[in-house]
C-alpha cells in the first residue's frame, strides 16, 4: 500500500468550480472518508485521484510518484462503485478473477488468489453461484473481492453501501472496517452518511461547495468543529447554536447570553463586536432549576435509553440529550446549564470557530 498526497487540487467545469484547491495526505494504511452532501465535490475529488477526471490544476502523488495526468490503468488503484458493476453472465469466481485474467496471470495463480480473497470476505461457499441471484450484501462482497484480488496500492470507494438497505449497511460498515484492518489497505471512501464516516474512518475530510472545511480524526471533527457548517453537519442531533451580538477580548472566560453570564473556554483572540454563535452539543446540556438561563419545553423525542428535549429560548430552539426517565410538559419552563469546557464560539459572518482554550491543541481547515 502507499501514501496518497493531494496538493492544491482544483477542478472546473466551465465557470463552475467543483473542487477548490484541496490539499491533504492519506498515509499508508489509513482510511480516509470524504464526507459531505450531494454536489460538494467529494466524488469529483475521488475520480481525479482515480484518473477518471483530469484536474484543472494541482498535483496528485501516489507512493511518491506524480500521477496527476496518468491514465487510470497506470495508477495501480482499485475502484469500488456504488452500483456493483458485476458481469451478470459470469459466476462469483469469474467475476472476482476477471482483473487477473485480463492481466494474463496463469490460471493456477488466479484460482489461488480468488479463493484466498473469497475466504477473506467469507464468500468462498458461493464461488460457483451466479451473481444475478445474490443478495445485495453478497454482491457488494463480490465487488470488493474483485478490487482486493489485484492487491493494488490503494482502494477508492464511491458510496459502496448506498444501494443497500439499513440492516445490510450496518453489517457492511463493520465488515468493511474489519477488512481494512486485516489487509492494512490505504482507502479513500466517499459518503454522505456521517455515521459511516465516523464508524470507519481514521481521518475525515468534511467538504462543502468544493472546499474541505475540516480535515481530522472523527474525534477532532466532532469535539472541535472548525466551522459552523461542520458543527451542524456532524452529530445527531447536530450542535446547537445560540446567536448573540458582542465583542470578545483575548483572555475572556465568559459571555453575556440572554442577559446571563455563561462560562466559556478562555478566548485566545480579540473579536470586534459582531454576530456570534455559542455552540453546544445536546449531550453537554443539563436541566437545573437553579440556572438563570431559561427556556420553555417545545417537544421531546424518546430514544429508549435517553430522550432529546427541544427547548425554546431567547437565543433560539436548542436540543438537549437527557435521561429518558424524566418527564416534561409542553410549555414547561426549565433552567439550562452547559458544560463550559465543551462549548465553542463561532463568528457568524465567516462561519469559523473563534480561537479559544478548546481549540488551542489542534485546528483544522
N, C-alpha and C positions, 0 to 999 in steps of 0.2 A: 504494500500500500504506500501512499505518498501524500505529501502536503499539497494543498491547493491554495495558491495565493492570487488574490484579485487586487489589481491596482487601478484606481480611478476609472472603473468600468462604466461606460455610458452607451446607451442605445437610443437612437432617434428614429422615429418613423415619420418622415416629413417634418412637420412642425411639432409633432407630439414627442415628448421626451419620456420614454418608458422606464429607463433606469438612469439615475443621475449620479455619476461619479462615485460609484460604490468601491470601497476598499475593505478587505477582510482576509483573514487566513484561516483555513481549516487544517489543523495539524494532523499528522499521520495517526490514523486510528480514531479520530474524533467523529462525532455525529453532530452535524450542524442542521438545524431546521431553519428554513427561510419561511417566515410566518407573516401573514397579512391577508387582507381581504382580496376579493377578485379585482384585478386591474392594478394591483400595487407594484407590479414589476418582478415578482418572485419567480414566475415561470420563465419570463424572458431572461432573467439572470441565469437560471439553470440551463436554458437552451444555449446560451452563449458559452457556459462552461463546457457543455457537451459538444459544441461545434456545430449545432443545428442553426444557430444565428451568429452572424458576424457582428462584433461591436462597432459602434461608430468611432469610439476611441477607448483607450485604456489597454491594459495588459492582463493576460491570464497565464499563470505558470502552474504546471503540473510536474511534481517531483523535480522542481528547479528548472525545468525546461519551458521556454516561451512557446506556448501552443496557441497563441491568440488567433492566428489565421490558418492553423492546421485543420484539415478535414476531420470530421467526427471519427472516421475509421482509423485515423492516425493518432488518436489520443489515448487509447487503451483505457477506455471507460466503459461502464455498463449502465444502460438507461432502463428504468422500470417505469412504464407509463400508467396513467390512471385506468385506461382501458387495456385489458390484459394483452391484446395483440398476439394471441396464440394462433398457431396454424390448426384450423379445425379438422383438416384431413389427416393429421398426424396424432399418434397417441402421446402420452406423457413423456415416455422415454425419448421419442424422436424430437419432441419439442425442446426438451432440455438439451439434448445433444446437438441440435442443429448448428449453433455457432461453431462448435468444434469440427463438425463435418465440413462446414464452409471453409475452415482453415486448413483442411486436408489432413487432419490428425488421424493416425491409424485407428481402425475400428476397435481394437482391443483396449487402447487407452481411452477412447471415447466411452466405451462401456464402463470402464473402471471409474472414470471421473463422474459420469452420470449417476452411477449407483452410490458413490460417496456423497454426492450432493443431495440425492433423494433421501438418504438416511439422515443427513443433517437437517433436512426440512421435514422429516417424518412423513414422507410420501412414497417411500420405497414399495409399499404394498399396492400402489395404484399405477406403477410404471407402465403397465401394458393396457391401461384403460384409455378410452377416447377422451380428449379434453372437453368435448362438447357436452358430455353428460355430468361433468363435475360441478360441485357446489362452488360458490364464489370464493370462499376461503381457500379451497384446494387449487382453484385456477390461479389465484394470486401466488400461491406457493410455487406453482409450476413456472410462472413468470419470473419469480425471484430465482428459482433454480437455473433458469436459462441465463440469467445475469451472473450468478455466482460461479457457474461451471467454468467460465472463462478465466476466473481468477484475475480480474482487471486491477488497475491501480486504484480506482475509486468507483463508488456506486452513486448514481444520480437517480432520485426517485421523485416523480411528479404526481402528487396526490394519489399514491398507490392504493389507498384504502377508501377512496372517495365513493366507489360504487357498492361497497359492502354495507349491509345493514348494521345497526348499532351493536348488536351482540357479537357479530363476526369482527367488527372493527376493534372492539375492546380486546378480543382474543389476539388479533393480529398485532396490535400495538405492543403487547407483551412479547409476542414471538419475534417481532422484528428487532426489538431491543436485545433479546436473548441471542438472536442470530448475529447481531452486530458484535456483541461481546465475545462470541465464540470464534468468529473469523477475523476480529480486530480490523474491521473494514473502515476506510475513510468514506464517509457517507454525507451527501448533501440531500436533504429531504424537504420538498415543498409541501406546505399545508396551509389551509386557512383555519384549521382547528387548533385552538390554543391547548386543549387537553392532550392531543397527540404530541405537540411540540414539547410541552412541559414534562410529559411522561417519558419521552425517548431521548431528547437531545442533550448533548453535553454543552452546546452553545446554541443560542437562538439569535437570529437577525430579524428584528421586527421591522417590516417595510410598510411605507405609506407613500403613495404617489411617486414611486420610483426612488425614494430615499430610504436608506437604512437609518431609522430613528434611534435604534439602540442595538448594540451587539454585546452579548454577555451570557453568563450562565443563567439557567432558569431561576435560580435563587436571586441573582442580582436583578434580573428583569422584573421579578415580582416585588422584591423588597425595596428596590431603589430605581423606580422608573425614571428615565431621563426626561421624558416629556409627558404632557397630559394625554397625548394620544396613546402612548404605551400603557400608562396607568389605567386608561379607560378600556383598552383592548384586552389586557391581561387581567384575569380574575373573574370569578363568577359567584356573586355579583362583582362588578368592577369596583375600582376605587371610587369613593365619594368625593365630590368637590363642593366646597362651601366658599363662594366668592365674596370678596370684600375689597374695599379700596383703602390703600395705606402705603406708607413708605417704610422701608426697613433699613436698619443700620448694622454694620458689622459688629457682632457680639450680642445682638438682641436674642433673648431667650423666650419671648412671649409676643403674642399678637392680640389685638382687640377685635373680637368676633362677636357680632350682635350685642355689643356693649359689655362683653365678658372677656376677662384676661384668660387666654389659653396658652399654656406652656407648649413650646415647640423646640426642636433641636437648635442649638446655637447657630445663628446666621453667620456666614463667612464672607458676606459681600454687602456693600451698600446698595440699596434698591430705591430708586426715585419713586415718588408716590405714583401708583398706577393700580390697575385692577389686578388683584392677586387671587389665588385659589388655595385653600387649605385642602390637602388630600389625605384621606384616612381610609384604610381598608375596613370592611364591615366587621372583621373579627377583632379589630383593635378599638371597638366601641363597647362600652357597657353602660347600663342604666343605673343611675344613682339619684335618689330623691334629694340628696344634698347638693347636687350640681346646679349652679345658676343658669347653665345653658339648657334651655327648654325647647320642647317641641311636642307636637300632637301626633299620636299614632294614626297613620294613614291606612295601614293594612299589614297583614303578615302572611308568610308562606311557610307552611310546616314541611320540614325536610327529614323527619324521623329523629335523628339524634340532636338536631338543633332546628332553629327557625330563623328566617330572615324577616325582620320587622322594619317596615318603612315608616319614617318619621318626618313630618313636615316641619321645617324650621324656617326662621327668617332668612337663612342663607341658602335655602333650597331643600329639596327632598333628599334624605340620606337613608341608607340601609345599614342595619346592624345585624350581625350574626350572633344570636344569643341562645342560651339553653332552651330546649323545647318544653320544659316543664313549667314555664311561666306563661300565664295567660294575659292577654291585653284586650282592651275595648277600643273600638274605633273612636277616635277623638280624645282618648285619654292623654293627659299631659304627663310627659316623662322628662327626667333630667338625663343629660348625656355627658359621659366622661370619656376622654380619649387617652390612649397610651401615648404620652408625649414623645417617647423615644422612637416611635414608629411613624410620626407624622411627616408629611412632605409639603413643601410650598412651591407653587408654580406661578410664573409670570404669564398671565392670560394672553398677552399680546404675542409673545414669542412662543408660548406653549412649553417652554423649557423649565426644568426644575431650578429653584433658587439654591445656590450652594449653601450647604449647612453641615452640621455635625453628622447628619445622616449620610451625606454624600462625600465625606472627606476621604474615605478609603478608595472608592472606585467611582469612576464617572465614565459613561459610555455615550457615544453619539454617532 
